[in-house]
Every structure is written in C-alpha cells, then in structure tokens.
Amino acid sequence: MAPSIETIREALTAITVPWGGDLISRDLVRALTVEGTGVRFVIEAPSAEAAQALGPAREAAEAAVAALDGVKSVSVVLTAHDQKKEPPNLKVGRHPQEQKGPMKPEGVSRILAIASGKGGVGKSTLSANLAVALAKQGRRVGLLDADIYGPSQPRMMGLEGRRAQSPDGKIITPLQSYGVTLMSIGFMVDPNKAVVWRGPMLMGALQQMIGQVAWGELDVLIVDLPPGTGDVQLTLCQRVALAGALVVSTPQDVALLDARKALDMFNALNTPVLGLVENMSTFHCPKCGHESQIFGHGGVAAEAEALGLPFLGALPLDLQTRIAGDGGTPVAAGEGPVADAYAALASRLVAGGMA
C-alpha cells in the first residue's frame, strides 16, 4: 500500500535547501499526487538560479520518497517559478467597500494585532517569529503583513520575489512558509516600486487582504501593523473583529512615549490590549558573554504594571535574529536561547487563550 500524502510530506521535511529550511517549510513542493504505487510531484524554485542550486535536493527528495514502504516509482520535476507571470487579475488598492459590521474571515478563530508606537523596535521580527513559534506548537497560524508602504514579511519569511495568485480575480491564494499561511502587499505589487497611495486606497487594500484571501482554517491570524496610529490601525480596529492587540516596545523612555500613544489609540477604539512585550531587552556578547542593557532594561515591564496590563516577556537584542531575518529563516524556526524565548512567548499566548 502506497504511503499517504502526509507521510510523503513528512519525509520531504528532511530535505534541506541551500538558503535554509526544507522543501516543505519553504513551500517548494507542488502537485504532489499518489497513483497506486507511484508518486509524482514538482519542486518549484523561486528563480532559475535557485533551481540550479536545488539539483542535489531534487535527487535527495526522489531517494527519500523511493525509500518509503509501498513506493515503486517516483517522478520529481524541478522547475523555476515564472518571475514574469502577470500579477493577479485583481485591482489592489481600491477604495474600501461597504460592509455590515466588523469582518472576520470564515475559518479564522481569532485575529491578533502586533503593534508599536514607533518604527525600529522589532515589531515585524516579533510577528514573524511568534507566528513560526506558534506553528511549531501545532497551532494553525496566518500572518498578514499590513505595512503597505514597507512590507518586510516576504523577505523575513523567505518568500521574497514570489507572487500571490488570484485564479478567479476575486479570491487571493496566500503563500506558505514555515507552517505559516502568509499574505503581504509585497506579493501583489512590484517590490522595487514605491506604493504611492492615499488613505482610502490603504484602507481598501487592507480590507482586501483580510476579506478576499483564502485563509483556510486558522487558530489565529497575526496582523503585523505598521508603526504609528494612522489609517491602517484605524481601519483594522473599526472594520475587523480583533480579539486584541499586543504592543511591543524597546525599554528606553523615547520608545515608551510612542508605545503609550499606541495603547491610548487602542483604548479609544475599544480594542483590548492583551499584553506588552519588551524587545531588545538585553545583549549578550557572543565573544565574552558579557551582558549589556543597551536600551535599558525593565521599562516595558514597569509600564505594564503601572497600567495593569500583562507583561508577556522580554526578548534579547541578538545578532543571529537579524541575520536570520535578513536571510529569510526566522530564528524561531531553529533551536537555541532566542528560539526558546519565542517558544515561551507562544506558550503564554496559547495558555492564556490568546492564540
């Protein structure tokens, strides 16, 4: 008896790719079918150059599947994603449409916003790694990159250069990476061109990326918000059924000043703040092991206590986190102290019914 598709996909998680991750976590396997004792699938590389580098992975994948009980023949085709393919036949950035009440995509249990009062505090890094950490713990997770002007999740999740598709011109098919279902404006527009939109077009794009995406069944949809308290934040709070928000800040007073503005915004819009996270809390020198509090330490915990809000944890300032994010391999996908810190944060959210 031939193995199930789930068994085959599990075997393919052992096949690593040159830029980190494996065939499944990088969402490279297409058209996987089992017919009798034969197995067929396609490995779709993001570019022609990547396809050349994936030659050994194709051979390893073929051997791994051929070794499974019940498999007598394996056909593996290696191809490159068509970078010149036209974008989805869907107008992006339209004016928002009328809707009845706050929207929540069918199949999505809860929507959680990750916010900050200012840029540069690691909000997108937190969003990506928290999504991966939750997926590693068995949660069904979606990640929406709502930073229309500066989308970073395609790079951080290893999907830069990929395009989302809309076969019928109405529903957008999201991408998958590290067990996370992902959508970003970066999958819909030319990444090298600036998005020059006024507020209504921003609101319409956000409405589309929530309501016109085939999210599937999700335990939690994480929304990575842009910094500040502008149109995107207002749209999300007023038009989407949010379960709540997490506010991330670094410890120093300047960052906390802006974080308080984000907290005040959520309070004014009747959106519950589920907790605060301190990022870049401490730095451990990789050479000597000395610990430094470059941005101070404990400021966010003190703020949470003063406001009567949960303090969900402190995350370190870590070089490997930056390298991993730039390389498209979230640090939470691996092992080590920082991955453990994200795992602990994810566990707290799950235990508290927030994710």
Secondary structure, 3 states (H helix, E strand, C coil): CCCCHHHHHHHHCCCECCCCCECCCCCCEEEEEEECCEEEEEEEECCHHHHHHCHHHHHHHHHHHHCCCCCCEEEEEEEECCCCCCCCCCCCCCCCCCCCCCECCCCECCEEEEECCCCCCCHHHHHHHHHHHHHHCCCCEEEEECCCCCCCHHHHCCCCCCCCECCCCCCEECEEECCEEEEEHHHCCCCCCCCCCCHHHHHHHHHHHHHCECCCCECEEEEECCCCCCHHHHHHHHHECCCEEEEEECCCHHHHHHHHHHHHHHHHCCCCEEEEEECCCCEECCCCCCEECCCCCCHHHHHHHHHCCCEEEECCCCHHHHHHHHCCCCHHHCCCHHHHHHHHHHHHHHHCCCC
